[in-house]
């Protein structure tokens, strides 16, 4: 029997259904119309798979590991996000995607970001504009180790509504009712076993791909198996009713990861020693002719071939024997694409004659004179309606060319209009300068002078993959500071930086005392700037301050270990801090040199609920730039406010449960900042606003814009009334502006 399903139709119908359900328990929450858009960067994260529809020209789909799926809208020239209306966060990691090979409007997805959370099969009858969601019992890992393999989900081109899915742990799953219910295929005896990921954890890979032979009348199906000791390739000659292990083919010490079939029924399989996308050292490419003959057609068979494997594979349906494959995790000399016109008997490395025009996403240059071909080349596809068009995915973007047939250089361009698939850690909207400065995971962050244009460069000098905090000097907002970290063993010379031009040029900041080692090399410390832009304070194990741009440092008295100061935005002498262990609110009146407790009337004795969970958690204490001593504090889900530099506090917003909060420009004629909250009000989770003139709390998101309801940070704009920036965990930066009488 199928499990209970959730049906999402058009946003208007979904809103009506949701409204009726809520009326049974509470009065509807008042709302105000907002227009929501992405701040443009252009992709930015890992997209493990890309597929063209074989049923309609100009139709393609992209799956990402934590940012949902996208559809290429050819008439509009943009990618359309397909899951913004969903509130279920774990459905944004797409394990596999499968457009129906015959019915162009039907699309299926296997969705589940993390192995320990609920997963589902999703079905759309309108190319992803709306979804039917069917929870499943087997686990998925759209953002887990092995996410680069596939596609695991396949639609039978001969029998409408019949699908197969290669699971990680529960063998081959089968549906005969258009994905609504699933049963294990008992004729397929192999199930998932674990592989160690880069953290040493055991992660099941299971069945890496399932692929039907698209030839008319064919009933052949192939499956790749990652099990230790199991056959590498299994085949069914009857549409999946029975299965046979194929002799020969890829060796036992390599995993079949992806496959493609050309117009003559030849199967091409890429292999690696790990499921990837990381930790791969070896690989191969194998070919299976329709007569059953296997051949090792690995492009580079040299004994001293660069370390790395093979992953992406695409066969030209209209020109049998024409195939592309990608390398993966080949760090030196970098990944590449191999091309054959004779079924793999000979190969050309396309890297030397491939160029990248990254004008639409200039950050891909990374301050070099050219953009790399890419890393983690996992997804690869040739347009079945136009063999000169191909696309591949990387760990940072998606590239496309319409010149695959060129005899000279092949130009690749980022194919990213509409794609924003990044995780945001920190946001800063200063009262002067650029509208927004951001801190990203993996790609550092940017100064956003124009929210609709990809910024020219990432934060550099030092280049930190993650930016964990940002701050500005209240009286000199062009003075910025940031902290961050690099991944793994990439130890930077400094994890702190400062700028005096709004973040366009950065300078390393090294925090250390005389005769001591540098205090922050791993990004655990946060850095703040005093209101005058002269004092920098760092929450190192021994908290430090500098008044000369890091030339000299002194220990701060009265702060606990790793105590984090917050600077008043108007008075350079004032800094504030929280002592979670002793339940004290601390204040400095001497430019951060020493701290002492305040009376803090109105605050609970226990402040532990305000303690950040990690270095990436937004700090619970905010100083408003518009007034001296104006402070806001989030204690658990409760909000408090002080107007006297922390001597006394008042509970505010008692009816709302705050997960995140931010301050923005006051309403016209008011001095009070607009208060934004991501949280829950009257039983409804969402984004809310309270400003002078508002009648209580107003909801500012809507049922078409929910983005999984997992926000990492929010930031109000001090220059534009009502504008809120939202940092998501996979859908980039969204920003919303109120709509007044049909206009923003």
Beta strands, then each sheet from edge to edge (+ up, - down):
strand 1: 5-8
strand 2: 34-38
strand 3: 49-52
strand 4: 60-63
strand 5: 69-73
strand 6: 78-81
strand 7: 94-99
strand 8: 107-111
strand 9: 119-124
strand 10: 131-136
strand 11: 153-155
strand 12: 163-166
strand 13: 172-175
strand 14: 183-184
strand 15: 194-196
strand 16: 202-204
strand 17: 207-212
strand 18: 221-225
strand 19: 233-236
strand 20: 244-245
strand 21: 255-261
strand 22: 267-272
strand 23: 283-288
strand 24: 294-296
strand 25: 309-315
strand 26: 323-328
strand 27: 337-340
strand 28: 348-349
strand 29: 354-357
strand 30: 380-382
strand 31: 390-393
strand 32: 398-401
strand 33: 410-414
strand 34: 424-428
strand 35: 436-440
strand 36: 447-448
strand 37: 466-473
strand 38: 476-485
strand 39: 496-499
strand 40: 507-508
strand 41: 527-529
strand 42: 536-538
strand 43: 544-546
strand 44: 554-555
strand 45: 566-567
strand 46: 575-579
strand 47: 584-588
strand 48: 596-597
strand 49: 621-623
strand 50: 631-635
strand 51: 638-642
strand 52: 650-652
strand 53: 656-664
strand 54: 674-681
strand 55: 684-690
strand 56: 698-699
strand 57: 711-716
strand 58: 724-728
strand 59: 733-738
sheet 1: 1+ 10- 9+ 8- 7+
sheet 2: 2+ 59- 58+ 57-
sheet 3: 3+ 4- 5+ 6-
sheet 4: 11+ 12- 13+ 14-
sheet 5: 15+ 16-
sheet 6: 17+ 18- 19+ 20-
sheet 7: 21+ 22- 23+ 24-
sheet 8: 25+ 26- 27+ 28-
sheet 9: 29+ 33+ 32- 31+ 30-
sheet 10: 34+ 35- 36+
sheet 11: 37+ 38- 39+ 40-
sheet 12: 41+ 42- 43+ 44-
sheet 13: 45+ 46- 47+ 48-
sheet 14: 49+ 50- 51+ 52-
sheet 15: 53+ 54- 55+ 56-
end
